[in-house]
Structures are given as C-alpha cells and as structure tokens.
C-alpha cells in the first residue's frame, strides 16, 4: 500500500469526514474507490445503476424543443 499526500480545502475535508463516518468507511477508502473508478481503462468502467437506467433516454429528444423550453424558462 502506498501513501499519498493531498492538499484539500478544510471545508471539503470536514464534509468528507462526515460523509465517511455516516457510511462507516474511511477517507482513504473513499479516495481509493474514486481513483480506481476514474483510472480504470474504459472497457473496465461500469456505469452506476442510475446511469444505466438513463442511458438512451434522450435518444429521440428534440433539441430545438428543449432550446425553446429553456428560452421560455429563463426569460
């Protein structure tokens, strides 16, 4: 196991510690899981169940209709 030193904003560390404590894991486990996921070769990456359920859901979306919706929403 290697040791890694990171510079992280204090407020982020505080929130991360709270998150980890609530889930019964360590900050090291969180960082290792994240780094493992982003550093995995593309063929080894797996989408989360939420992403899998959303994949292709906008396949038939009308981009112009969406732009019209956004223009009306943010007037």
DSSP file (Angstrom, degrees, kcal/mol; ACC not computed):
  #  RESIDUE AA STRUCTURE BP1 BP2  ACC     N-H-->O    O-->H-N    N-H-->O    O-->H-N    TCO  KAPPA ALPHA  PHI   PSI    X-CA   Y-CA   Z-CA
    1    1 A X              0   0    0      0, 0.0     2,-0.2     0, 0.0     0, 0.0   0.000 360.0 360.0 360.0 133.8    0.0    0.0    0.0
    2    2 A X        -     0   0    0      2,-0.0     2,-0.4     1,-0.0     0, 0.0  -0.649 360.0-127.5 -97.9 156.0    1.3    3.4   -0.9
    3    3 A X        -     0   0    0     -2,-0.2     2,-0.4     2,-0.0    -1,-0.0  -0.823  23.1-166.9-102.3 143.6    0.9    6.6    1.0
    4    4 A X        -     0   0    0     -2,-0.4     2,-0.5     2,-0.0    -2,-0.0  -0.997   9.9-151.7-134.9 132.2   -0.4    9.8   -0.8
    5    5 A X        -     0   0    0     -2,-0.4     2,-0.3     2,-0.0    -2,-0.0  -0.909  19.5-176.3-105.9 128.3   -0.4   13.3    0.4
    6    6 A X        -     0   0    0     -2,-0.5     2,-0.6     2,-0.0    -2,-0.0  -0.902  23.6-139.7-122.4 150.2   -3.2   15.6   -0.8
    7    7 A X        +     0   0    0     -2,-0.3     2,-0.4     2,-0.0    -2,-0.0  -0.956  35.4 165.4-107.8 117.6   -4.0   19.3   -0.4
    8    8 A X        -     0   0    0     -2,-0.6     5,-0.1     2,-0.0    -2,-0.0  -0.988  43.3 -96.2-136.5 140.7   -7.7   19.8    0.1
    9    9 A X     >  -     0   0    0     -2,-0.4     4,-2.1     1,-0.1     3,-0.4  -0.243  34.5-124.0 -53.8 140.6   -9.8   22.7    1.3
   10   10 A X  H  > S+     0   0    0      1,-0.2     4,-2.4     2,-0.2     5,-0.2   0.876 110.3  53.7 -57.5 -41.2  -10.6   22.4    5.0
   11   11 A X  H  > S+     0   0    0      1,-0.2     4,-2.1     2,-0.2    -1,-0.2   0.859 108.4  50.4 -64.9 -34.1  -14.4   22.6    4.4
   12   12 A X  H  > S+     0   0    0     -3,-0.4     4,-2.7     2,-0.2    -1,-0.2   0.907 109.9  50.0 -68.7 -41.8  -14.2   19.8    1.9
   13   13 A X  H  X S+     0   0    0     -4,-2.1     4,-2.6     2,-0.2    -2,-0.2   0.915 109.8  51.4 -62.5 -42.9  -12.3   17.6    4.4
   14   14 A X  H  X S+     0   0    0     -4,-2.4     4,-2.0     1,-0.2    -2,-0.2   0.935 113.2  43.9 -60.4 -47.4  -14.8   18.3    7.1
   15   15 A X  H  X S+     0   0    0     -4,-2.1     4,-2.6     1,-0.2    -1,-0.2   0.894 113.3  51.8 -65.3 -39.4  -17.7   17.3    4.8
   16   16 A X  H  X S+     0   0    0     -4,-2.7     4,-2.8     2,-0.2    -2,-0.2   0.898 108.7  50.5 -65.0 -40.4  -15.9   14.3    3.5
   17   17 A X  H  X S+     0   0    0     -4,-2.6     4,-2.7     2,-0.2    -1,-0.2   0.912 111.4  48.4 -63.6 -41.8  -15.2   13.1    7.1
   18   18 A X  H  X S+     0   0    0     -4,-2.0     4,-2.3    -5,-0.2    -2,-0.2   0.937 112.5  48.6 -62.1 -46.5  -18.8   13.5    8.0
   19   19 A X  H  X S+     0   0    0     -4,-2.6     4,-1.2     1,-0.2    -2,-0.2   0.929 114.0  46.2 -58.2 -48.1  -19.9   11.6    4.8
   20   20 A X  H  X>S+     0   0    0     -4,-2.8     5,-2.3     1,-0.2     4,-0.8   0.910 111.4  51.2 -64.3 -43.4  -17.4    8.8    5.5
   21   21 A X  H ><5S+     0   0    0     -4,-2.7     3,-0.8     1,-0.2    -1,-0.2   0.905 107.5  53.3 -61.7 -41.7  -18.4    8.5    9.2
   22   22 A X  H 3<5S+     0   0    0     -4,-2.3    -1,-0.2     1,-0.2    -2,-0.2   0.793 115.5  41.1 -63.2 -27.8  -22.1    8.2    8.3
   23   23 A X  H 3<5S-     0   0    0     -4,-1.2    -1,-0.2    -3,-0.4    -2,-0.2   0.429 110.9-118.5-102.3  -0.7  -21.3    5.4    5.9
   24   24 A X  T <<5S+     0   0    0     -3,-0.8     2,-0.3    -4,-0.8    -3,-0.2   0.837  74.6 114.4  69.2  33.0  -18.8    3.6    8.1
   25   25 A X      < -     0   0    0     -5,-2.3    -1,-0.3    -6,-0.1     2,-0.2  -0.822  63.3-111.1-127.3 169.4  -15.8    3.9    5.8
   26   26 A X     >  -     0   0    0     -2,-0.3     4,-2.0     1,-0.1     5,-0.1  -0.599  23.8-117.7 -97.6 161.6  -12.5    5.8    5.8
   27   27 A X  H  > S+     0   0    0      1,-0.2     4,-2.8    -2,-0.2     5,-0.2   0.894 117.7  57.1 -60.9 -39.7  -11.5    8.8    3.8
   28   28 A X  H  > S+     0   0    0      1,-0.2     4,-2.8     2,-0.2    -1,-0.2   0.913 105.7  49.1 -59.2 -43.1   -8.7    6.5    2.3
   29   29 A X  H  > S+     0   0    0      2,-0.2     4,-2.5     1,-0.2    -1,-0.2   0.906 111.1  50.4 -63.3 -40.5  -11.3    4.0    1.2
   30   30 A X  H  X S+     0   0    0     -4,-2.0     4,-2.3     2,-0.2    -2,-0.2   0.946 113.6  44.1 -61.6 -48.3  -13.4    6.8   -0.4
   31   31 A X  H  X S+     0   0    0     -4,-2.8     4,-3.0     1,-0.2     5,-0.3   0.912 113.6  50.5 -65.1 -42.7  -10.3    8.2   -2.3
   32   32 A X  H  X S+     0   0    0     -4,-2.8     4,-2.5    -5,-0.2    -1,-0.2   0.916 110.8  49.1 -61.9 -43.0   -9.1    4.8   -3.4
   33   33 A X  H  X S+     0   0    0     -4,-2.5     4,-2.0    -5,-0.2    -1,-0.2   0.922 113.9  46.3 -62.1 -44.3  -12.6    3.9   -4.7
   34   34 A X  H  X S+     0   0    0     -4,-2.3     4,-2.5     2,-0.2     5,-0.3   0.952 114.5  45.9 -63.7 -50.1  -12.8    7.2   -6.6
   35   35 A X  H  X S+     0   0    0     -4,-3.0     4,-2.0     1,-0.2    -2,-0.2   0.884 111.6  52.7 -62.7 -37.9   -9.3    6.9   -8.1
   36   36 A X  H  X S+     0   0    0     -4,-2.5     4,-0.6    -5,-0.3    -1,-0.2   0.903 111.0  47.7 -62.5 -40.8   -9.8    3.3   -9.0
   37   37 A X  H  < S+     0   0    0     -4,-2.0     3,-0.5    -5,-0.2    -2,-0.2   0.926 116.5  40.5 -68.1 -45.2  -13.0    4.2  -10.9
   38   38 A X  H  < S+     0   0    0     -4,-2.5    -1,-0.2     1,-0.2    -2,-0.2   0.760 116.8  49.2 -78.4 -22.4  -11.6    7.2  -12.8
   39   39 A X  H  < S+     0   0    0     -4,-2.0    -1,-0.2    -5,-0.3    -2,-0.2   0.496  85.1 111.9 -93.8  -3.3   -8.3    5.5  -13.6
   40   40 A X  S  < S-     0   0    0     -4,-0.6     5,-0.1    -3,-0.5    -3,-0.0  -0.387  81.0 -99.1 -67.8 146.0   -9.8    2.2  -14.8
   41   41 A X    >>  -     0   0    0      1,-0.1     3,-2.1     3,-0.1     4,-0.9  -0.346  37.8-108.9 -61.1 148.6   -9.4    1.5  -18.5
   42   42 A X  G >4 S+     0   0    0      1,-0.3     3,-0.7     2,-0.2    -1,-0.1   0.832 118.4  54.9 -51.3 -38.0  -12.6    2.5  -20.5
   43   43 A X  G 34 S+     0   0    0      1,-0.2    -1,-0.3     3,-0.0    -2,-0.1   0.716 108.7  49.4 -71.7 -17.6  -13.5   -1.2  -21.1
   44   44 A X  G <4 S+     0   0    0     -3,-2.1    -1,-0.2     2,-0.1    -2,-0.2   0.579  86.8 106.7 -95.0 -11.1  -13.4   -1.9  -17.4
   45   45 A X    <<  -     0   0    0     -4,-0.9     2,-0.4    -3,-0.7    -8,-0.0  -0.441  53.0-160.6 -71.9 140.2  -15.6    1.0  -16.3
   46   46 A X        -     0   0    0     -2,-0.1     2,-0.2    -9,-0.1    -2,-0.1  -0.961  14.6-126.9-120.3 139.1  -19.1    0.3  -15.2
   47   47 A X        -     0   0    0     -2,-0.4     2,-0.0     1,-0.1     0, 0.0  -0.510  31.0-107.7 -77.8 151.7  -21.9    2.8  -15.1
   48   48 A X     >  -     0   0    0     -2,-0.2     4,-2.6     1,-0.1     5,-0.2  -0.357  35.6-103.2 -70.0 160.7  -23.8    3.1  -11.9
   49   49 A X  H  > S+     0   0    0      1,-0.2     4,-2.1     2,-0.2     5,-0.1   0.861 123.1  53.6 -55.3 -36.3  -27.3    1.7  -11.9
   50   50 A X  H  > S+     0   0    0      2,-0.2     4,-1.4     1,-0.2    -1,-0.2   0.939 110.2  45.9 -65.4 -45.7  -28.8    5.2  -12.2
   51   51 A X  H  > S+     0   0    0      1,-0.2     4,-1.6     2,-0.2    -2,-0.2   0.895 111.0  53.6 -63.8 -38.7  -26.7    5.9  -15.2
   52   52 A X  H  < S+     0   0    0     -4,-2.6    -1,-0.2     1,-0.2    -2,-0.2   0.899 108.1  50.0 -61.7 -39.7  -27.5    2.6  -16.8
   53   53 A X  H  < S+     0   0    0     -4,-2.1    -1,-0.2    -5,-0.2    -2,-0.2   0.796 113.9  45.8 -70.2 -26.3  -31.3    3.3  -16.3
   54   54 A X  H >< S+     0   0    0     -4,-1.4     3,-2.6    -3,-0.1     4,-0.3   0.683  82.3 117.2 -88.4 -19.1  -30.8    6.8  -18.0
   55   55 A X  T 3< S+     0   0    0     -4,-1.6    -3,-0.0     1,-0.3    -4,-0.0  -0.263  88.6   5.0 -56.2 126.0  -28.7    5.6  -20.9
   56   56 A X  T >  S+     0   0    0      1,-0.1     3,-1.5     3,-0.0     4,-0.3   0.403  91.2 121.4  84.3  -2.7  -30.6    6.2  -24.2
   57   57 A X  T <  S+     0   0    0     -3,-2.6     3,-0.2     1,-0.3    -2,-0.1   0.752  79.7  42.4 -68.4 -21.5  -33.5    8.0  -22.6
   58   58 A X  T >  S+     0   0    0     -4,-0.3     3,-1.8     1,-0.2    -1,-0.3   0.215  79.7 112.8-105.0  14.2  -32.8   11.1  -24.6
   59   59 A X  T <  S+     0   0    0     -3,-1.5    -1,-0.2     1,-0.3    -2,-0.1   0.867  86.6  34.1 -55.1 -41.0  -32.2    9.3  -27.9
   60   60 A X  T 3  S+     0   0    0     -4,-0.3    -1,-0.3    -3,-0.2    -2,-0.1   0.188  89.5 135.4-101.9  16.6  -35.3   10.6  -29.5
   61   61 A X    <   -     0   0    0     -3,-1.8     2,-0.8     1,-0.1     3,-0.1  -0.363  55.7-129.9 -68.2 143.8  -35.2   14.0  -27.8
   62   62 A X     >  -     0   0    0      1,-0.2     4,-1.8    -2,-0.1     5,-0.1  -0.854  15.4-162.8 -95.7 108.9  -35.9   17.1  -30.0
   63   63 A X  H  > S+     0   0    0     -2,-0.8     4,-2.4     1,-0.2    -1,-0.2   0.849  88.8  53.3 -64.2 -35.8  -33.0   19.5  -29.2
   64   64 A X  H  > S+     0   0    0      2,-0.2     4,-2.4     1,-0.2    -1,-0.2   0.894 107.2  51.6 -66.8 -38.5  -34.9   22.5  -30.7
   65   65 A X  H  > S+     0   0    0      2,-0.2     4,-2.2     1,-0.2    -1,-0.2   0.897 110.6  49.2 -62.7 -39.6  -37.9   21.8  -28.5
   66   66 A X  H  X S+     0   0    0     -4,-1.8     4,-2.5     2,-0.2    -2,-0.2   0.904 109.6  50.8 -67.0 -41.7  -35.6   21.7  -25.5
   67   67 A X  H  X S+     0   0    0     -4,-2.4     4,-2.6     2,-0.2    -2,-0.2   0.907 109.9  50.5 -61.9 -41.5  -33.9   25.0  -26.5
   68   68 A X  H  X S+     0   0    0     -4,-2.4     4,-2.3     1,-0.2     5,-0.2   0.920 110.0  50.8 -61.0 -44.2  -37.4   26.6  -26.8
   69   69 A X  H  X S+     0   0    0     -4,-2.2     4,-2.4     1,-0.2    -2,-0.2   0.927 111.3  47.6 -59.2 -46.4  -38.2   25.3  -23.4
   70   70 A X  H  X S+     0   0    0     -4,-2.5     4,-2.3     2,-0.2    -2,-0.2   0.896 109.8  52.2 -64.4 -41.1  -35.0   26.8  -21.9
   71   71 A X  H  < S+     0   0    0     -4,-2.6    -1,-0.2     1,-0.2    -2,-0.2   0.929 113.6  44.3 -60.4 -43.9  -35.6   30.2  -23.6
   72   72 A X  H >< S+     0   0    0     -4,-2.3     3,-1.0     1,-0.2    -2,-0.2   0.893 113.5  51.4 -67.0 -39.8  -39.1   30.4  -22.1
   73   73 A X  H 3< S+     0   0    0     -4,-2.4    -2,-0.2     1,-0.2    -1,-0.2   0.876 114.3  41.2 -66.5 -38.6  -37.9   29.2  -18.7
   74   74 A X  T 3<        0   0    0     -4,-2.3    -1,-0.2     1,-0.2    -2,-0.2   0.038 360.0 360.0-105.2  27.2  -35.1   31.7  -18.4
   75   75 A X    <         0   0    0     -3,-1.0    -1,-0.2    -5,-0.0    -2,-0.1   0.483 360.0 360.0 -75.7 360.0  -36.8   34.8  -19.7
